[in-house]
Amino acid sequence: MHARTIFVAATVALALGVSSSLIGQQAPAAPAPTPAPAVPQPAAETRTPPTFFPPNYIGWEIPSPPVTVPEGFTPIFNGRNLAGWHISRTNHHGRTPDFFVQHGIIHATQNPLGGGGILLTDKAYKNFELYMEVKPDFGNDSGIFLRSTESGAAYQVTMDFLPNGGMGNVIAEGGMQLAANAGRARGAGARAGGAARQGGAPATPAPPPPGFGEGNQATAAWVKAWKRDSWNVVRVRMVGEVPQVTVWFNDVQLTDFKDTANSAVGGITEGPIAIQVHGGGRWVPGGFWRWRNIGIKELP
């Protein structure tokens, strides 16, 4: 047993000596690995995804769609604000219409109810083709004014999206009289609605107004081209000192009007373009007209 103990002790001492010598030495450093080539990484998402239960969308913003107009056209609405446009303060339909931009779209309604007005381009145009996409609520009357004055005397493309309303016709607005209509009897209202009843026996309660595509719209060509509750493409071309106005809805030509003389006030041959909120009762509470992707192609 004594000899065995001595052998074990010697073995332990030898092991301790070897360990001490190794501790005092450092192993040679391994060569540094060759770095891998950098791999392009997608841009990091800076927004914080919504959490669950409940989702948190505070500060979560989705960009508005970009303005898109056909090739050859120049946008005249930037999709962000009304730069390049202004509200007329002298229009007979009203002076405080509510035009505002949201989600890349111009929205408009009466303000107050019954008070309309027009939104004009700052720039005047002579010969041009106008492109726009529109989406109105049924029951609201608008129009596109061409070569307008500041107060809204203009050639107008009717956009009367309401019971018995007409769309895509060319009429005179703001005191103008079309030379092409000279000698024709002027009805008691160029548009549906007419004048209020004056005196006499109480009026018989009126039946409910016709709906979209009913009444005098039942056979109207524009109704067949129109997409209700969706976006519609409207194009208008105006050329000539004696104006010729052509109108398309969704690539369907509806009107090709040629005046017999320049009917514009003062004989003007250029002027702003305007979009309208009709005043009076030709609007429904809470109703809106909407425009987006408005562009123009100026012509010789």
HUKASUL-V523382 format. One record per helix or strand of 3 or more residues. SS is the DSSP state (H for helix, E for strand). FROM is the first residue (numbers start at 1). LEN is the number of residues. If there is no record, write none. Layout:
ss: <SS SS>
from: <FROM FROM>
len: <LEN LEN>
This chain:
ss: <H E E E E E E E E H H H E E E H E E>
from: <2 85 98 105 117 128 140 154 167 179 215 221 232 244 252 265 271 289>
len: <22 3 5 5 5 7 9 8 7 3 3 5 8 6 7 3 7 10>
